[in-house]
Amino acid sequence: MTDRLPHALRSDALDNRERILEAARVVFSADGLDVPMREVARRAGVAPATLYRRFPTKEMLVTEAFADQMYACRAVVDEGLADLDPWHGFCHVIEKMCELQARDRGFTAALVSTFPNAVDFEARREYALTAIDELAHRAKETGRLRRDFVLDDVLILLMASSGIHATSPTTQVSAARRFAALAISAFQASPDVSPLPPVARLAPPASVSRGSQVG
């Protein structure tokens, strides 16, 4: 039994970690990032001390819990950038980002929040925002995307999409797709398009700037 004990402890610790991460994804996706750490511990069935031993700060917990979502976000924007038709690629990104938000309600909060000490997470978030900004610039050059569109409009879109509440995950995604289609219609340039009100700056200060400069 003595030989097995260290392995059992490591296995228990791993199980606790996975339970905490799963609980965090569920809680943050349903209720956003303001949920207390103690509530995450309760949902995971572990003591608060166990949670803090694995994840000393909420920042560490959020970045680990949504690591897969950030990878999915990167895949989406890479697909958009690879599209030979920038407008089509831009629409693809808007649609898929709204779907990601519908499936994980905490995703948008994680995307727009800043975590200075989480270098890898910050790099992935920065990459996604920069790529969307670049794609928007390309779409503007085709004449299909309105010239006064800025990166902050994507964040407004996702924050608004987070207000969609449906009776089932399937309905939630369907509603998000319809909302994305309505937004794309508003983003599309047309001869009689009305100017937008002044920009509401939401994107965290970073190297992303092209969208705010292209007029």
N, C-alpha and C positions, 0 to 999 in steps of 0.2 A: 504494500500500500504506500510505503514511503516513496518508492520510485514513481508512482503514478501521481502523487499529490501536486508537484509543480505543473504537470501537464493539465490537470484538472483545473487548477487555478487560472492558468493561461486561457483555457477554454471558457471558463466562467467570465473572465474579463472581456474576452472577445464577444461573447454572447451579450453581455451588458452594453458594450459599445454599439453593437448592431441594433439592439432594442432602443437605445437612446436616439440613434440617428433616425431610425424608422419613426419613432414617436415625434421627433422634431420635424421631420418632413410633413407628417400628417397635421400636426398642430399649426406649424407655420403656414402650411398651404391653406388650411381652413380659416385661420384667424389672423394671419399676418405675423410680423416679427416682434410685436409688442407683448406676446405671451410670456409670462415669467418663466424663468428657468425651473423653478420648483414645479410648475405645472407640467413641463416636459418630463421631469423626473417622475412625477406621479403617473403620467400616461405610460411611461416606459416600465413602471413597476420597480424602480430602483430608488435608493435613498439619495437625497440631494447631494450628500457628500460624494457618492459614487459618480454622479454626473459631473460635479466640479473637478473631481480627480481626473476624469477623462478629458473634460472640456472646461478649463478654468474660466473662460469668458464666453459670453453669448456670441461674440464675433467669431470665435473659433468654431463654435457649434454650427452657426449659420453657414459659414463657408464650407464646412465639411458636408453638411446636410444637403447643400445645393450644388455640390461639385458636379454631379452628373447632369443637372439642368444647365449649368454653364457650358459644359461640353456640348450638350444638345444645341444650345444657342449658337455656339461657334459653328457647328455643322450647318445650321440653317443659314447663317450669314455667308459662309463659304459657298454654299449652293447658290445663293443669290448673286454673289460676285462672279461665279463661274458662268452664269447664264449669259449667252451672247446678246440677249436683248435686256439692257439694263432696267427698263421699265417693268418687264416681266419678272426679272430677278427681284426688284424692289417689292412688287406685289407679293411675290412668294414669301419674302421675309416678313412682311406685315401679317400675312395670313398665319404663318407658322408661329410667329411670336405670340399672337393672340391665342392660338391653340395651346402653346406652352403655359400661358397665363391661366387659361381655363382649367388645365390639368393640375397646376401647382399654384395656388393662390399667393404663396409667399415668394414666388419667383420674381415678380416685378419689384417687390420691396428689396429683394437681394440685389437686383440689377441696378437699381437707382441709389442704393446705399453705398457709402464709402467705408472701407475697412483697411486703413493704412498699414496695419501690421500684418495683414494677410496678403503677402506679396503675390503668390501664385493666383489667388482669386482676383486681386486687383488687376493683374495683367490680363486675365481672361476677360474680365468685364471691359477693360479699356480696349482690348482688341475688338470685341463685339461692337462697342459704340463707334469706334473709328471706322470699322468696316461698313456699318450701316450708313455713316456719314459719307463715306466714299461712294457707296452705291447710290445714295440720293443725288450726289453731284453728277454721276454718270447719267442717271435718269433725267435730271434737269437738262442735260446737254441734248437729249433726244427730243425735248420739247413736250414730253408726256407728263412730267411732274411739275407742278406749279412752282414758279421761281421763288416764292416767299416761304416755301417749306423749310423748316429747320429741324435739327436733330431732336430738340426738345419736344417737337410734336409727336414723335414716337413714344416718348415717355408719358406724355399726356394721354395718348391713345391707350397705353397699357394700364395706366392708373384708372382710366375710365372703364376699361374692360374688366378690371378687378371688381367692379361693382355689380357685375352680372351674377345673379344667383338663380340657379335652376334646380329642378327636383331630382335630377340624375346627372351623372358625369357625361353621358351621351348628349343630353339636352344642353348641358353647359357648353360643350364643345361646339354644338350646332349654333347656339346663340353667339358664341365668340366668332365663328366663321361669318355669320351674317353681319355682325358688328364690324368685322374687318373689311367686308365688302363695302359697307356704307362709308367707312373711313377712306378706303382707296378711291371711292367715287369723289369724295371731298378733296383728296390730295391731287387728283388728276387735273391737269391744266385744260382750260377751254377758253374760247375767245371772250366769253362773257363772264368769266370768273370774277367774283368780288374780292377785293383785298382783304387779307386777314387782319384782325386786331393786333396790337403790339405783342411781341414775343414774351412768353412767361418763361424765364430761364429756370430749367430744372436739372439739366445735365451737370454733374459734379465738375468742378474745375479740373481740367486735364488738357491733354494735347489735342483733343477733338475740337476743331474749330472751323473746318471747311463749310459745314452746313450753315453756320451763322454768317459766313462771309459771302457765300454765293447769293447774288440777288437776281 
